[in-house]
Amino acid sequence: MEQELRNKVKEAAKEYYNAVYGKKREFDYIPPSGKLLGEEELLNMIDASLDMWLTAGRFNKEFESKFAKYLGVRYALSTNSGSSANLLAFSALTSHKLGDRALKKGDEVISVAAGFPTTINPIIQHGMVPVFVDCEIGTYNIDADKIEEAITPKTKAIFLAHTLGNSYDLDKIMALAEKYNLWVIEDSCDALGGEYKGKKIGTIGHIGTFSFYPAHHLTMGEGGAVVTNDSQLYKIIMSFRDWGRDCCCPPGRDGICGKRFSQQLGNLPFGYDHKYTYSHIGFNLKITDWQAALGCSQIDKLDKFIGIRTHNAARLTEKLSKMSEYLILPKINEGVKPSWFGYLISVKENAPFTKQEMVEYLESHKVGTRQLFAGNILRQPMIVDNDVDLRIGNSKLINSKELTDEHYKLLPNTDFIMNNTFWVGTFPALGDEEIDRIAGTIIEFINSKVSNTCTVAGK
């Protein structure tokens, strides 16, 4: 009877979806990112609602298993956002359980300034020193050849995002990590499904992080994940995610760890309930089963989504390559198979127009654009209006209040990205019609500027 009623509810929901959302989406304004949901996602969320479980349950267990299998890793833990995933990954490396390898206040962490704030925020929030290395133009990732000169005896980790789905040089980075005994966190929030020499991005460093915000490769609305192959790190990450508790038993289930009343930790009495024993100063960053239900459906479509993104990026390259005199198009290094979050374009410095002019033209013609997030984060109020100790390359430690133009000159490519680079969409709801419209609008703008320049020169 229960299953029969459940099926009736789901049939009604399917009818509703097809009536309200079943038509192909038509775009007046082409956004740079977005989600693509089908009836399967709605039915899964309704299934989760009918369970009346509320917190992470059977769908979350299924999603974590599917996600780990997709990436080829031993462990995957869901969390409520990609930013939380970054926070958990970094917090885990501060655990006392790591002994001498635990990160401590004052330690230095290699990163870049051209990216999203929540790659940098955990470093600062834990009282450590971000060390900024310049980026390459074209890949927009860290210039791996400049990392070693920025390493000091205080350097303990490398924490970098794969820029818009395009991998950095993991061979060089992992070689440095081994040489100097450094931790590596791969922020793969914008790169799910991408590959580096046949391995999935996010699985090569010690910890990988992912985001499932609606703009990303799969969505839970809000959501994220942390992955690792290290059993100790897995338990530590889970502890930080789940209030800092020592026990690994999931909510609503007791005795899985087999140690509920049989040990003594801290200064607690012997046998104190393990479910209420805390080994870290943690958080509560779990997801709901509704979100996991959505993710279970989305992950089944992930390869299709990535295929469309890849096609869209290739089509943009084909259409825009004729404008290479004025534009820098994305560069893909050998062995890299990107999973494009968006399509990055830079305006060359000698072009007869600026990035700002192009972006304003595109937006006024209903083509959405985005900056490469913070541009140069060292110029953001979050840095210059606060007291943040940092280093740039191999320079000395300075406070953010002391930043001058001379310091910014140490990151010339990062400033170029801030001033000259933007991106447009590749997400799977966009078809050839929309991609051609994006490219056509860009070409139309350039031709108008080049024509005007020639006219002026002719006078």
Secondary structure, DSSP 8 states (H G I E B T S, - for coil): -HHHHHHHHHHHHHHHHHHHT-S----SSB-S------HHHHHHHHHHHHHT--BS-HHHHHHHHHHHHHHT-SEEEEES-HHHHHHHHHHHTT-GGGGGGS--TT-EEEE-SSS-HHHHHHHHHTT-EEEE--B-TTT-SB-GGGTGGG--TTEEEEEEE-GGG----HHHHHHHHHHHT-EEEEE-TT-TT-EETTEETTSSSSEEEEE-STTSSS--SS-EEEEES-HHHHHHHHHHHBTTBS----TT--SSSS-TTS---TTS-TT--GGG-B-S---B---BHHHHHHHHHHHHTHHHHHHHHHHHHHHHHHHHGGGTTTEE-----TTEE---SEEEEEE-TTSSS-HHHHHHHHHHTTB--EESTTSSGGGSHHHHTS--EEEETT---EEGGG--HHHHTT-HHHHHHHHHEEEEE--TT--HHHHHHHHHHHHHHHHHHHHHHHHHHH-
